[in-house]
Structure formats: C-alpha cells, structure tokens
C-alpha cells in the first residue's frame, strides 16, 4: 500500500484491519480502516469516509484518555475561534477485545513528518512554525485547556488550501487537562513542602511542575515545555532543570537554548507561573528573530519550507506547504528554488 495522501497521521500503514462502528453522537455507521499501529495511548489510528469526506479515527483501550479527549474536543467545538480538529463522533466498538474511538476532522501533516522523510526545516520556517505553535497553544489556553504532551508530532498543519499555511493545531488531547485560575500558583509556592519527584523530569518536554504532579498543569507549563522542545534545549540541562525559567539564573542558563530563542526565554523568566504567558510579547520577539534571519539570508523563504542535506531548498506548493504528497515521496526529483 502506498503512502496515504494525508501523510503522518496515517503513517506506517497496516492494511487488512477493517472494522465497523456506530457513533454515539450522530448514530453514524462507520467503516474504519486501521492504517497505523502505535505505541501511544491511542494505539490504533484509522481513517473513515462519510459522505465523501475523510476523517481520522483514534482508538484506545484506555477509558480515561478517551473520556478526556472527548471532553476537550467537545469544549473546543463550542469555541468561537477554531482551536483544534473538529469532533465528529465517538463511541465504543467491540473490535479485537473492545476499543473506545474518536472520529475527528482530518488535518494534514504533523510537524515531524518532514524529519522522517530526511528533510529539514529552514531557519525561517522554524521561526514561523514556532509562532504558529504559540498561537495554537494560546487558543487552547483561552478555552481553559492545557495539553501537557508538547512535541512536534502533536501539531498538525492546517489544510493545504488554507490562507495561512503556517497555521498549526495541536491534535492529541489524551493527556490534556482543564485548569482553573486558582491552579495558577508561582513555582516556589507550588513546590513548597511537597515530596518532589525529580525522576519525572527525565523527559526533555516535561515542565518543572512534574516534580509535584504529573497531571496538574497551567498555561505557563505548556510554554515552558514548548521552549524545551522548540529551542533546542541541551540534554545536559536535564539534571538542572529546576534552575530554568528563574530570572536569577537567566545568565547561567540561557545558553542551554538556541540564541534565536533566548529573548523568548528571558520573557518567560520574567513571567511568573501564576500569570498568563505573554503570548504577544513572545510572538513579537520571534518575529524580530525572523526578520534578522531574512536579512542574513538576503531573501524571504516564503516558498521553501524544507531543505534536504546537500540540496538546495525545495519549492513545495504555492503557499509554502506541499499541495500534493508526491513532493515528499522518496527518490522522486524535486524542484529547486529559482
């Protein structure tokens, strides 16, 4: 079976697994093609078609993650501003021992797909996508949702006909939580008198709040994790992560992050965990770094999002993202930037 035209949401296809299910919300009957077996909470990923429209189907045996995903997506569905993939249906299917399933709008590639295919984002694209991720998290936070599991594979590009090709959405809410204003406590007060579990900080994308609880999150924690993942945080900082994001340790710790993001890191150090992140200031700083990168390269890379080692940047679609999957297929000639 060839690569599915919607990329990594259906990567590593496993043909032959087909089941049917009926949704609780719309009473729609779905024929689900299981296209990917994963090692995550949602361990089988499929696709279904309803009235000519393709949808993603996520299946899990874990009732808690399923219920949380549905709760979050239902809240986002009521949002005036689109903040995530649209929820279509959900339910339980007696398939291979029983699975909970969630049917959502199919977006496009996740942000890690390029790396899996041996490509690399240009510096300008990295900064534009960083801005996109900040805005994606802001939309969720404004709906009372924090996502916890920050990584590139959990952000997806919007559809290729979008007016804003660098707009991305967070798509995996199996570990998401809701937060209240009273949860927003300064870090020093949050950890005071607690039995701290430093072993929980072994993963780079985990914020310092994990030392107290693996489940309680606030918006600041998401942006802290965002910076670890996006700003090239060095692994040697893992054992000293509790020093990060404190203004008194800024000079000592800033070089643990790429220089393009050190201004963002300073803004985060100046902000308390009890406060809402300064989204606009962070975006403004990233835009300044983008302008500097454009000057260094002496051109704007609107149409070349990706590079391949030893090759010129590729032109990939009229809006800066590939309009057809064939641009990513291995061993196929690629157009180069004029």
C-alpha positions in Angstrom: 0.0 0.0 0.0 1.3 3.5 -0.9 1.6 6.5 1.4 -1.8 7.9 2.3 -2.2 11.5 0.9 -2.6 12.9 4.4 0.9 11.9 5.5 1.9 11.1 9.0 -1.5 11.0 10.6 -1.7 7.6 8.8 2.0 6.6 8.7 3.2 3.0 8.7 0.0 1.6 7.1 -1.1 -1.8 8.2 -3.6 -3.0 5.5 -6.2 -5.6 6.3 -7.6 -4.4 9.6 -11.1 -3.1 8.9 -14.0 -2.8 11.4 -17.3 -1.1 11.7 -18.7 1.0 14.5 -21.7 3.2 15.3 -21.1 6.7 16.8 -22.9 7.8 20.0 -23.2 11.4 19.0 -24.6 11.2 15.4 -25.6 7.5 15.2 -23.5 7.3 12.1 -22.2 3.9 10.9 -18.5 4.0 10.2 -16.3 1.6 8.3 -12.9 2.1 9.8 -9.7 1.2 8.0 -6.9 0.8 10.6 -3.8 2.3 9.0 -1.3 2.7 11.8 -0.4 0.7 15.0 1.3 3.0 17.5 2.8 2.5 21.0 0.9 5.6 22.3 -2.2 5.8 24.4 -4.3 5.9 21.2 -2.7 2.7 19.9 -4.6 2.3 16.6 -5.1 5.1 14.1 -7.5 4.8 11.2 -9.5 6.6 8.6 -13.1 6.6 7.7 -15.2 8.3 5.0 -18.6 9.9 5.5 -20.5 11.5 2.6 -17.2 11.7 0.6 -15.3 13.3 3.5 -12.3 11.6 5.1 -12.0 11.6 8.9 -9.3 10.4 11.3 -10.3 7.7 13.8 -8.3 7.3 17.0 -8.8 4.1 19.0 -7.7 3.2 22.5 -8.4 0.7 25.3 -7.9 3.4 27.9 -11.2 4.8 29.0 -9.8 7.7 30.9 -7.8 9.0 28.0 -10.8 8.5 25.7 -13.1 10.4 28.0 -10.6 13.3 28.4 -10.1 13.6 24.6 -13.9 13.7 24.1 -14.4 16.3 26.9 -11.7 18.6 25.5 -12.9 18.3 21.9 -16.5 19.0 22.9 -15.4 22.1 24.7 -13.3 23.2 21.7 -16.3 22.6 19.4 -18.2 25.3 21.3 -15.3 27.8 20.9 -15.9 30.9 18.7 -12.4 30.6 17.4 -11.2 27.3 15.9 -8.7 25.8 18.4 -8.3 22.2 17.3 -9.6 19.5 15.0 -13.4 19.4 14.8 -15.0 16.5 16.7 -17.4 14.4 14.5 -18.3 11.4 16.7 -17.1 9.0 19.3 -18.1 5.7 21.0 -17.2 2.1 21.8 -16.6 -0.7 19.3 -16.3 -4.4 20.1 -13.2 -4.9 18.0 -10.3 -7.1 19.0 -11.3 -7.0 22.6 -13.0 -3.6 22.6 -11.8 -0.1 21.8 -13.0 3.4 22.5 -12.9 5.5 19.4 -12.9 9.2 18.5 -13.7 10.5 15.0 -12.3 13.9 14.1 -11.6 16.2 11.2 -8.6 15.2 9.2 -6.0 17.9 9.1 -2.6 17.5 7.3 1.0 16.6 8.1 2.3 16.7 11.6 5.4 18.8 12.1 7.7 15.7 12.4 6.8 14.2 9.1 9.5 16.2 7.3 12.2 14.8 9.5 11.0 11.2 9.0 11.5 11.8 5.2 15.0 13.1 5.6 14.1 16.8 5.2 14.9 19.7 7.5 13.0 23.0 8.0 14.8 26.1 7.0 15.6 28.6 9.8 12.9 30.9 8.7 10.3 28.1 8.7 11.4 27.0 12.2 10.7 30.5 13.5 7.3 30.8 11.6 6.2 27.4 13.0 7.3 28.5 16.5 4.9 31.4 16.1 2.2 29.1 14.9 2.7 26.8 17.9 2.5 29.7 20.3 -0.8 30.8 18.8 -2.1 27.3 18.8 -1.4 26.9 22.5 -2.9 30.4 23.2 -6.2 29.4 21.5 -6.3 26.3 23.7 -5.5 28.1 26.9 -8.2 30.7 26.2 -10.6 27.7 26.2 -9.3 26.5 29.6 -7.3 23.6 28.2 -3.6 22.8 28.8 -2.2 19.9 26.7 0.9 18.7 28.6 2.4 16.5 25.9 4.2 19.1 23.8 6.1 17.7 20.8 6.2 18.4 17.1 4.3 15.2 16.3 1.3 16.5 18.2 1.0 19.6 16.0 -0.5 19.4 12.5 -0.6 21.7 9.6 -3.9 23.1 8.6 -5.3 22.1 5.2 -3.2 22.9 2.2 -5.9 25.4 0.8 -5.6 27.5 4.0 -4.9 31.2 3.7 -2.2 30.8 6.4 0.0 27.7 5.6 2.0 28.2 8.8 -1.1 27.9 11.0 -0.9 24.7 13.0 -3.2 23.0 15.5 -2.5 20.8 18.5 -4.3 17.5 17.9 -3.6 15.0 20.7 -5.6 15.6 23.9 -5.2 12.2 25.6 -3.1 13.8 28.3 -4.8 17.2 28.2 -6.4 18.8 31.3 -8.6 21.7 32.2 -7.3 24.4 34.5 -8.8 27.0 36.8 -7.4 30.3 37.8 -6.7 29.0 41.3 -4.4 26.4 39.8 -2.0 29.2 38.7 0.5 29.2 41.5 4.1 30.5 41.5 6.6 27.8 41.2 8.2 28.4 44.6 4.8 28.2 46.3 3.8 25.2 44.2 6.7 23.1 45.3 7.0 24.3 48.9 6.6 21.4 51.4 5.9 18.9 48.6 7.6 15.5 48.2 9.4 16.3 44.9 9.9 13.6 42.3 12.9 14.7 40.2 12.9 11.4 38.3 9.8 12.7 36.5 11.9 15.3 34.7 13.8 12.6 32.7 11.9 13.6 29.5 13.0 16.8 27.9 9.5 18.0 27.2 8.3 17.9 30.8 7.9 21.1 32.7 9.2 21.6 36.2 5.7 21.1 37.6 6.0 17.4 37.1 8.1 17.2 40.3 4.9 17.7 42.2 2.2 16.2 40.0 2.1 14.5 36.6 -1.4 15.8 35.9 -1.9 19.4 37.3 -1.0 21.9 34.6 -1.4 25.6 33.9 -0.7 27.6 30.7 2.8 28.6 31.8 3.8 24.9 32.0 2.8 24.3 28.3 5.0 27.2 27.2 7.9 26.0 29.3 7.6 22.6 27.6 7.3 24.3 24.2 10.6 26.1 24.8 12.4 22.9 25.8 11.2 21.2 22.6 11.4 24.1 20.1 14.5 26.0 21.3 17.0 23.1 21.0 17.3 22.7 24.8 20.5 20.7 25.6 20.3 17.4 27.3 22.9 18.4 29.9 20.3 20.7 31.4 18.1 17.8 32.4 19.7 17.4 35.8 19.5 21.2 36.5 16.0 21.9 35.0 14.8 23.4 38.3 17.2 26.3 37.7 15.4 27.1 34.4 12.9 29.9 34.0 14.1 31.8 37.1 15.4 35.3 36.4 18.1 34.9 39.0 19.6 32.0 36.9 19.0 33.6 33.5 22.6 34.4 32.6 23.7 30.9 33.8 21.0 29.0 31.9 20.3 31.0 28.7 23.0 29.2 26.7 21.1 25.9 27.1 18.8 27.3 24.4 19.5 28.3 20.8 20.3 32.0 20.5 17.2 32.7 18.4 15.0 31.8 21.4 17.0 33.4 24.2 14.8 36.5 24.0 11.7 34.3 24.4 13.4 32.6 27.3 14.0 35.9 29.0 10.3 36.8 28.7 9.4 33.5 30.3 11.9 34.1 33.1 10.3 37.5 33.8 6.8 35.9 33.9 5.5 34.0 36.9 3.8 30.7 36.7 0.8 32.3 38.4 0.4 34.7 35.4 -0.8 34.1 31.9 2.1 33.8 29.4 2.8 37.0 27.4 1.9 35.5 24.1 2.0 38.7 22.1 5.5 39.7 23.5 6.8 36.2 22.7 5.4 36.4 19.1 6.9 39.8 18.7 10.3 38.5 19.8 10.1 35.6 17.4 9.1 37.9 14.6 12.2 40.1 15.3 14.4 37.0 15.1 12.6 36.0 11.8 13.4 39.5 10.4 17.1 39.0 11.3 17.1 35.7 9.6 15.7 37.1 6.5 18.5 39.8 6.5 21.1 37.1 7.0 19.8 35.0 4.0 19.1 38.2 1.9 15.7 36.8 0.8 12.4 35.7 2.2 11.8 31.9 2.1 8.1 32.1 1.7 8.1 29.1 -0.8 10.8 26.9 0.5 9.9 25.4 3.9 12.2 22.5 3.8 15.8 21.6 2.9 17.4 18.3 2.3 21.0 17.7 3.3 23.3 18.5 0.3 20.4 20.0 -1.7 19.0 23.5 -2.4 15.8 24.3 -0.5 12.7 22.8 -2.2 9.8 24.7 -3.6 6.8 22.9 -2.2 3.5 24.4 -3.2 2.0 27.8 -4.0 1.5 28.7 -0.3 4.7 27.3 1.1 3.4 23.9 2.0 3.2 20.9 -0.3 0.0 20.7 -2.2 0.4 17.1 -3.2 2.1 14.2 -1.4 4.2 13.4 -4.4 6.6 16.1 -3.4 7.6 14.0 -0.4 7.9 10.6 -2.0 11.5 9.2 -1.8 13.6 9.0 -4.9 11.5 11.5 -6.8 13.1 14.5 -8.5 12.5 17.7 -6.5 12.2 21.2 -7.9 14.7 23.6 -6.5 14.4 27.3 -5.7 15.0 29.6 -8.7 
